[in-house]
Amino acid sequence: MNHPSLSGFVVLSLLLSACATQPEPLPSHPKGQLELSLTSGTYSCENGIRIEVEREIRGSAKHHIRIGWNGQSYQLERDASASGLPRFEDPSSGLVWIDLPWKGLLLDGRTSKPLANECHSI
């Protein structure tokens, strides 16, 4: 008759307890928007595209970034997103910058098509 070893029970216990462990919550704004500590500077994107990102924080509720792209400078203001991830938009140009913890993404907000993808701070 085969009996599981004590070490098997220990491993199973650890796996089950790991599944029940709650991850550390991400810092968030009272309105459910995540507040991530992301860098300013040059972002290198697919196809050799470079984007300059300058982050400005004015007061506790106003968040702006300035994007340098295609020889122009754009001021984008933070928009609430359903996911809570940082999303910035400039309604006049239609540009949308989405900050993910692992990359940035520049979109044409009117068509939702990516203009620059896989952007990483360098």
C-alpha positions, 0 to 999 in steps of 0.5 A: 500500500502506497502512502504519501510521504510527510514531505508531500503533505508539506508541499501540498500545504504550502501550495494551497496556502500560497493560493489563498494568499492575497497579493499586496494591493497597488497604491490607488487614488480614492477614485479607483485610479492606480498611482504608479511610480513611473519614470520620466525620460526617453522611451524607446519603442518598436520600429525605432520610435522614441518618445520623450515623457515628462511627468508633472504633478500639480496638486493632488488631483491634477496629473499631466504629462508632456509627450515629445513625439514626431517633432512636436510636444503635446500636453496630456491630462490624466483620464479615468480608466476602467482598469485604473491604469494611468491613461493620459489624453490630449483631446485636441490632437487625439493622442492617448498615452497608456502607462502600464507598469511594464511598457507604455503605448501611444494611441491615436485616440480617434481610431484606437490604433497604436502609433508607438507600441512596446515603449520602454524607459531607457 
